[in-house]
Amino acid sequence: MAERSALPRLSAAYDGAPRHGGLRPGIVHLGLGNFHRAHQAVYTRAALDASRAGGAVGAGGDEWGIVGVANRSAAVPDAMHAQDLLYTVVEIAPEGQRFSVPGVHTDAFTAAGDPERVVASIGASGTRIVSLTVTENGYCYSPRTGHLAVDDPAIRRDVSDAARPSTPIGQIARGLQSRARSHGEPITVLSCDNLADNGHHTERLVREFAGLLPEAEAAELLAFIADRVTFPSTMVDRIVPATTDHYRRLVADRLGYVDDVPVPAEPFSMWVLEERFAAGRPAWEAGGAVFSDEVSRYEELKVRLLNGTHSLIAYLGALSGAATIPESVRQAPIEAAARAVLRDEYRPSVTAPRGVDLDAYEEDLFTRWRNTALGHRTSQVGSDGSLKLRQRIPVPALAALDAGRMPHFLALTAAAYLACLAPLPGFDPGPHAWAMVDPARGALAQAAERSSSSADLARRVLGEQHLLGEELAGRDAFIERTGELLDVIRAHGAPAAAAEAGAAHHHTA
Ligand code: CS2
């Protein structure tokens, strides 16, 4: 096996890599992370291949090259430039790997390093879609109210400095303004993040941003949005872990080239979109994308059954020493808790889209979570819980409480989150919990320091800080239950708390 340093770097000269030469940029994508590169980029490659073959809708596919914009770190754009804008997607199934090189990017750069260029790219007349995967944390909204965080210093700066926006919402608004003032061509804004009604949510935030501008500017931008811009909602689904050296070595060993930014992904992939594009779109259906009028049902299903249960698996796993999701879910008490929260607490709150069999969906999820080869880390899924959990827990929790049932496993999710992110003095949640990143970490640590007990901490964070929204903040029984389960975690560990939630659940079910 050759040393990696002796191998050539991945480039278009590499046999079998798709040539992106000849592609023209039609999409500006904000958030050049692994998810986009293993999801939208792969569907776009399929669309380009189909339209080159001449068979599919969306001929003229060569106009859908993607300009990838990373937020702060130059690592991915730099590495992509060093390898001719290419990278490898490594599909990891238990039975082996499959490699592909999407080769759909026509450029890549970092927004922080070149903010004017973001505005210019969105403003360019050839750009017809601006898509986003900026995570729940990137939308600059107040999780308390769902509205734009107008007091956020970054938003305030973007309102006063038209040329150099730093937030995705500011970048989009400024890019749209530039279109309105020059050619006036229509464009689609496409959110691909795990947020309920992500299209409407994004539209509202961009409009709220417009509302902060001087009156004439606001009126001009709002009129342009109303006439020329659409914000379809989408449901995106593919488990995409962070890249590690393991994948870099795998690519070198198996393909004989150096790729510094390969992307590992599970074989499963799903994309459901509303068919509301203001200026055309690639033939993504060629890659299996589904255009549907039931996107919000798909999204609820995914955000609750998949993401909600995923959170519980991540927090319980991290607390019991599991580095990865498969290591966590193979522990019997954790699998039982995951099954119960999914079936008895999340599932009653969703309506299956036409043709979706929820039993099969559940089984598929457990198969996907058990994919040990993928190495998806509990600390990755557990990060940003202060934003994610609010998308996942409140609606089903309130529905259960209103029906007179205590959702013990949703309370357990909140308790396990608190145990990981707001450990009370004397409790060590372990390395996987410490590795979780969360914008609320500082506030949570402070709350933990001031709390005299688990009950007190749950009251502060859920009741006073509204971690799970205003409505749940008023539900004392839920908060009390969260405190009790947190006590069990602290005294006897996460599996014991899962068992205790199970006993109470069966007692009341
Ligand atoms: C996970 C998601 O990190 C998380 O919160 O639940 O990233 C999940 O892996 C994807 O949404 C799967 O599509």
Boltz pocket constraint, residues with backbone or C-beta under 6 A from the ligand:
constraints:
  - pocket:
      binder: B
      contacts: [[A, 194], [A, 236], [A, 237], [A, 238], [A, 239], [A, 240], [A, 306], [A, 307], [A, 310], [A, 311], [A, 380], [A, 381], [A, 382], [A, 383], [A, 388]]
      max_distance: 6.0
